Amino acid sequence: MKKILARLSDVALRAYVALQIFATQEPVRLRAALTSVVLAAGVLVPALATQETAQSVGGVLAVVLPILVGESARKKVTPTDE
């Protein structure tokens, strides 16, 4: 049983690290994917079906994600003065 829990923990940790790397390398794609997931959830979950709720959740994700990703992602998409 401990081996199974260790494997599940390992898989979860690897998925988390892979998501962090993807968020750093592709912040725009991740924002688009998160917004799509929220809109798809609006179809599947009736509580999110109202346009205001889905729009608010998508807007919050679009604003919070760049803050969480940090300066490294901003430097990749911002022109530099070289």
Chimera marker file (.cmm) of the C-alpha trace (Angstrom):
<marker_set name="trace">
<marker id="1" x="0.000" y="0.000" z="0.000" r="1" g="1" b="0" radius="0.5"/>
<marker id="2" x="2.881" y="2.370" z="0.761" r="1" g="1" b="0" radius="0.5"/>
<marker id="3" x="4.345" y="1.794" z="-2.691" r="1" g="1" b="0" radius="0.5"/>
<marker id="4" x="1.073" y="2.719" z="-4.344" r="1" g="1" b="0" radius="0.5"/>
<marker id="5" x="0.778" y="5.905" z="-2.289" r="1" g="1" b="0" radius="0.5"/>
<marker id="6" x="4.414" y="6.750" z="-3.044" r="1" g="1" b="0" radius="0.5"/>
<marker id="7" x="3.780" y="6.251" z="-6.774" r="1" g="1" b="0" radius="0.5"/>
<marker id="8" x="0.661" y="8.427" z="-6.684" r="1" g="1" b="0" radius="0.5"/>
<marker id="9" x="2.554" y="11.124" z="-4.809" r="1" g="1" b="0" radius="0.5"/>
<marker id="10" x="5.372" y="10.916" z="-7.348" r="1" g="1" b="0" radius="0.5"/>
<marker id="11" x="2.971" y="11.215" z="-10.275" r="1" g="1" b="0" radius="0.5"/>
<marker id="12" x="1.222" y="14.193" z="-8.679" r="1" g="1" b="0" radius="0.5"/>
<marker id="13" x="4.530" y="15.932" z="-8.039" r="1" g="1" b="0" radius="0.5"/>
<marker id="14" x="5.729" y="15.313" z="-11.594" r="1" g="1" b="0" radius="0.5"/>
<marker id="15" x="2.443" y="16.659" z="-12.990" r="1" g="1" b="0" radius="0.5"/>
<marker id="16" x="2.720" y="19.766" z="-10.803" r="1" g="1" b="0" radius="0.5"/>
<marker id="17" x="6.298" y="20.440" z="-11.966" r="1" g="1" b="0" radius="0.5"/>
<marker id="18" x="5.327" y="19.839" z="-15.599" r="1" g="1" b="0" radius="0.5"/>
<marker id="19" x="2.455" y="22.311" z="-15.214" r="1" g="1" b="0" radius="0.5"/>
<marker id="20" x="4.796" y="24.909" z="-13.715" r="1" g="1" b="0" radius="0.5"/>
<marker id="21" x="7.254" y="24.484" z="-16.588" r="1" g="1" b="0" radius="0.5"/>
<marker id="22" x="4.436" y="24.733" z="-19.134" r="1" g="1" b="0" radius="0.5"/>
<marker id="23" x="3.068" y="27.852" z="-17.425" r="1" g="1" b="0" radius="0.5"/>
<marker id="24" x="6.493" y="29.480" z="-17.566" r="1" g="1" b="0" radius="0.5"/>
<marker id="25" x="7.151" y="28.577" z="-21.198" r="1" g="1" b="0" radius="0.5"/>
<marker id="26" x="3.629" y="29.034" z="-22.602" r="1" g="1" b="0" radius="0.5"/>
<marker id="27" x="1.671" y="31.531" z="-20.452" r="1" g="1" b="0" radius="0.5"/>
<marker id="28" x="-0.663" y="32.574" z="-23.260" r="1" g="1" b="0" radius="0.5"/>
<marker id="29" x="-1.610" y="29.002" z="-24.150" r="1" g="1" b="0" radius="0.5"/>
<marker id="30" x="-2.205" y="28.171" z="-20.497" r="1" g="1" b="0" radius="0.5"/>
<marker id="31" x="-4.489" y="31.182" z="-20.053" r="1" g="1" b="0" radius="0.5"/>
<marker id="32" x="-6.438" y="30.162" z="-23.154" r="1" g="1" b="0" radius="0.5"/>
<marker id="33" x="-6.709" y="26.569" z="-21.929" r="1" g="1" b="0" radius="0.5"/>
<marker id="34" x="-7.882" y="27.653" z="-18.471" r="1" g="1" b="0" radius="0.5"/>
<marker id="35" x="-10.481" y="29.957" z="-19.978" r="1" g="1" b="0" radius="0.5"/>
<marker id="36" x="-11.681" y="27.135" z="-22.231" r="1" g="1" b="0" radius="0.5"/>
<marker id="37" x="-11.940" y="24.803" z="-19.244" r="1" g="1" b="0" radius="0.5"/>
<marker id="38" x="-14.028" y="27.361" z="-17.358" r="1" g="1" b="0" radius="0.5"/>
<marker id="39" x="-16.331" y="27.867" z="-20.344" r="1" g="1" b="0" radius="0.5"/>
<marker id="40" x="-16.636" y="24.100" z="-20.840" r="1" g="1" b="0" radius="0.5"/>
<marker id="41" x="-17.470" y="23.736" z="-17.159" r="1" g="1" b="0" radius="0.5"/>
<marker id="42" x="-20.233" y="26.266" z="-17.748" r="1" g="1" b="0" radius="0.5"/>
<marker id="43" x="-21.807" y="23.797" z="-20.139" r="1" g="1" b="0" radius="0.5"/>
<marker id="44" x="-21.393" y="20.831" z="-17.810" r="1" g="1" b="0" radius="0.5"/>
<marker id="45" x="-22.088" y="22.519" z="-14.458" r="1" g="1" b="0" radius="0.5"/>
<marker id="46" x="-25.392" y="24.405" z="-14.432" r="1" g="1" b="0" radius="0.5"/>
<marker id="47" x="-24.225" y="26.794" z="-11.691" r="1" g="1" b="0" radius="0.5"/>
<marker id="48" x="-21.543" y="28.136" z="-14.057" r="1" g="1" b="0" radius="0.5"/>
<marker id="49" x="-23.953" y="28.436" z="-16.985" r="1" g="1" b="0" radius="0.5"/>
<marker id="50" x="-24.616" y="32.120" z="-16.385" r="1" g="1" b="0" radius="0.5"/>
<marker id="51" x="-22.417" y="34.304" z="-18.510" r="1" g="1" b="0" radius="0.5"/>
<marker id="52" x="-21.413" y="36.558" z="-15.624" r="1" g="1" b="0" radius="0.5"/>
<marker id="53" x="-20.019" y="33.693" z="-13.526" r="1" g="1" b="0" radius="0.5"/>
<marker id="54" x="-18.003" y="32.131" z="-16.345" r="1" g="1" b="0" radius="0.5"/>
<marker id="55" x="-16.729" y="35.524" z="-17.456" r="1" g="1" b="0" radius="0.5"/>
<marker id="56" x="-15.711" y="36.477" z="-13.917" r="1" g="1" b="0" radius="0.5"/>
<marker id="57" x="-13.871" y="33.208" z="-13.289" r="1" g="1" b="0" radius="0.5"/>
<marker id="58" x="-12.120" y="33.409" z="-16.672" r="1" g="1" b="0" radius="0.5"/>
<marker id="59" x="-11.143" y="37.024" z="-16.040" r="1" g="1" b="0" radius="0.5"/>
<marker id="60" x="-9.737" y="36.244" z="-12.615" r="1" g="1" b="0" radius="0.5"/>
<marker id="61" x="-7.696" y="33.353" z="-14.033" r="1" g="1" b="0" radius="0.5"/>
<marker id="62" x="-6.398" y="35.543" z="-16.865" r="1" g="1" b="0" radius="0.5"/>
<marker id="63" x="-5.251" y="38.177" z="-14.359" r="1" g="1" b="0" radius="0.5"/>
<marker id="64" x="-3.864" y="35.896" z="-11.649" r="1" g="1" b="0" radius="0.5"/>
<marker id="65" x="-1.902" y="33.539" z="-13.906" r="1" g="1" b="0" radius="0.5"/>
<marker id="66" x="0.713" y="36.070" z="-15.090" r="1" g="1" b="0" radius="0.5"/>
<marker id="67" x="1.271" y="37.144" z="-11.489" r="1" g="1" b="0" radius="0.5"/>
<marker id="68" x="1.840" y="33.534" z="-10.436" r="1" g="1" b="0" radius="0.5"/>
<marker id="69" x="4.125" y="32.766" z="-13.360" r="1" g="1" b="0" radius="0.5"/>
<marker id="70" x="6.283" y="35.766" z="-12.565" r="1" g="1" b="0" radius="0.5"/>
<marker id="71" x="8.877" y="37.856" z="-14.310" r="1" g="1" b="0" radius="0.5"/>
<marker id="72" x="10.472" y="35.048" z="-16.305" r="1" g="1" b="0" radius="0.5"/>
<marker id="73" x="7.387" y="34.644" z="-18.495" r="1" g="1" b="0" radius="0.5"/>
<marker id="74" x="7.066" y="38.407" z="-18.949" r="1" g="1" b="0" radius="0.5"/>
<marker id="75" x="10.663" y="38.629" z="-20.127" r="1" g="1" b="0" radius="0.5"/>
<marker id="76" x="10.012" y="35.932" z="-22.729" r="1" g="1" b="0" radius="0.5"/>
<marker id="77" x="7.100" y="37.804" z="-24.334" r="1" g="1" b="0" radius="0.5"/>
<marker id="78" x="8.357" y="41.389" z="-23.868" r="1" g="1" b="0" radius="0.5"/>
<marker id="79" x="10.857" y="42.802" z="-26.369" r="1" g="1" b="0" radius="0.5"/>
<marker id="80" x="14.271" y="43.595" z="-24.925" r="1" g="1" b="0" radius="0.5"/>
<marker id="81" x="16.521" y="46.542" z="-25.709" r="1" g="1" b="0" radius="0.5"/>
<marker id="82" x="19.579" y="44.710" z="-26.994" r="1" g="1" b="0" radius="0.5"/>
<link id1="1" id2="2" r="1" g="1" b="0" radius="0.2"/>
<link id1="2" id2="3" r="1" g="1" b="0" radius="0.2"/>
<link id1="3" id2="4" r="1" g="1" b="0" radius="0.2"/>
<link id1="4" id2="5" r="1" g="1" b="0" radius="0.2"/>
<link id1="5" id2="6" r="1" g="1" b="0" radius="0.2"/>
<link id1="6" id2="7" r="1" g="1" b="0" radius="0.2"/>
<link id1="7" id2="8" r="1" g="1" b="0" radius="0.2"/>
<link id1="8" id2="9" r="1" g="1" b="0" radius="0.2"/>
<link id1="9" id2="10" r="1" g="1" b="0" radius="0.2"/>
<link id1="10" id2="11" r="1" g="1" b="0" radius="0.2"/>
<link id1="11" id2="12" r="1" g="1" b="0" radius="0.2"/>
<link id1="12" id2="13" r="1" g="1" b="0" radius="0.2"/>
<link id1="13" id2="14" r="1" g="1" b="0" radius="0.2"/>
<link id1="14" id2="15" r="1" g="1" b="0" radius="0.2"/>
<link id1="15" id2="16" r="1" g="1" b="0" radius="0.2"/>
<link id1="16" id2="17" r="1" g="1" b="0" radius="0.2"/>
<link id1="17" id2="18" r="1" g="1" b="0" radius="0.2"/>
<link id1="18" id2="19" r="1" g="1" b="0" radius="0.2"/>
<link id1="19" id2="20" r="1" g="1" b="0" radius="0.2"/>
<link id1="20" id2="21" r="1" g="1" b="0" radius="0.2"/>
<link id1="21" id2="22" r="1" g="1" b="0" radius="0.2"/>
<link id1="22" id2="23" r="1" g="1" b="0" radius="0.2"/>
<link id1="23" id2="24" r="1" g="1" b="0" radius="0.2"/>
<link id1="24" id2="25" r="1" g="1" b="0" radius="0.2"/>
<link id1="25" id2="26" r="1" g="1" b="0" radius="0.2"/>
<link id1="26" id2="27" r="1" g="1" b="0" radius="0.2"/>
<link id1="27" id2="28" r="1" g="1" b="0" radius="0.2"/>
<link id1="28" id2="29" r="1" g="1" b="0" radius="0.2"/>
<link id1="29" id2="30" r="1" g="1" b="0" radius="0.2"/>
<link id1="30" id2="31" r="1" g="1" b="0" radius="0.2"/>
<link id1="31" id2="32" r="1" g="1" b="0" radius="0.2"/>
<link id1="32" id2="33" r="1" g="1" b="0" radius="0.2"/>
<link id1="33" id2="34" r="1" g="1" b="0" radius="0.2"/>
<link id1="34" id2="35" r="1" g="1" b="0" radius="0.2"/>
<link id1="35" id2="36" r="1" g="1" b="0" radius="0.2"/>
<link id1="36" id2="37" r="1" g="1" b="0" radius="0.2"/>
<link id1="37" id2="38" r="1" g="1" b="0" radius="0.2"/>
<link id1="38" id2="39" r="1" g="1" b="0" radius="0.2"/>
<link id1="39" id2="40" r="1" g="1" b="0" radius="0.2"/>
<link id1="40" id2="41" r="1" g="1" b="0" radius="0.2"/>
<link id1="41" id2="42" r="1" g="1" b="0" radius="0.2"/>
<link id1="42" id2="43" r="1" g="1" b="0" radius="0.2"/>
<link id1="43" id2="44" r="1" g="1" b="0" radius="0.2"/>
<link id1="44" id2="45" r="1" g="1" b="0" radius="0.2"/>
<link id1="45" id2="46" r="1" g="1" b="0" radius="0.2"/>
<link id1="46" id2="47" r="1" g="1" b="0" radius="0.2"/>
<link id1="47" id2="48" r="1" g="1" b="0" radius="0.2"/>
<link id1="48" id2="49" r="1" g="1" b="0" radius="0.2"/>
<link id1="49" id2="50" r="1" g="1" b="0" radius="0.2"/>
<link id1="50" id2="51" r="1" g="1" b="0" radius="0.2"/>
<link id1="51" id2="52" r="1" g="1" b="0" radius="0.2"/>
<link id1="52" id2="53" r="1" g="1" b="0" radius="0.2"/>
<link id1="53" id2="54" r="1" g="1" b="0" radius="0.2"/>
<link id1="54" id2="55" r="1" g="1" b="0" radius="0.2"/>
<link id1="55" id2="56" r="1" g="1" b="0" radius="0.2"/>
<link id1="56" id2="57" r="1" g="1" b="0" radius="0.2"/>
<link id1="57" id2="58" r="1" g="1" b="0" radius="0.2"/>
<link id1="58" id2="59" r="1" g="1" b="0" radius="0.2"/>
<link id1="59" id2="60" r="1" g="1" b="0" radius="0.2"/>
<link id1="60" id2="61" r="1" g="1" b="0" radius="0.2"/>
<link id1="61" id2="62" r="1" g="1" b="0" radius="0.2"/>
<link id1="62" id2="63" r="1" g="1" b="0" radius="0.2"/>
<link id1="63" id2="64" r="1" g="1" b="0" radius="0.2"/>
<link id1="64" id2="65" r="1" g="1" b="0" radius="0.2"/>
<link id1="65" id2="66" r="1" g="1" b="0" radius="0.2"/>
<link id1="66" id2="67" r="1" g="1" b="0" radius="0.2"/>
<link id1="67" id2="68" r="1" g="1" b="0" radius="0.2"/>
<link id1="68" id2="69" r="1" g="1" b="0" radius="0.2"/>
<link id1="69" id2="70" r="1" g="1" b="0" radius="0.2"/>
<link id1="70" id2="71" r="1" g="1" b="0" radius="0.2"/>
<link id1="71" id2="72" r="1" g="1" b="0" radius="0.2"/>
<link id1="72" id2="73" r="1" g="1" b="0" radius="0.2"/>
<link id1="73" id2="74" r="1" g="1" b="0" radius="0.2"/>
<link id1="74" id2="75" r="1" g="1" b="0" radius="0.2"/>
<link id1="75" id2="76" r="1" g="1" b="0" radius="0.2"/>
<link id1="76" id2="77" r="1" g="1" b="0" radius="0.2"/>
<link id1="77" id2="78" r="1" g="1" b="0" radius="0.2"/>
<link id1="78" id2="79" r="1" g="1" b="0" radius="0.2"/>
<link id1="79" id2="80" r="1" g="1" b="0" radius="0.2"/>
<link id1="80" id2="81" r="1" g="1" b="0" radius="0.2"/>
<link id1="81" id2="82" r="1" g="1" b="0" radius="0.2"/>
</marker_set>
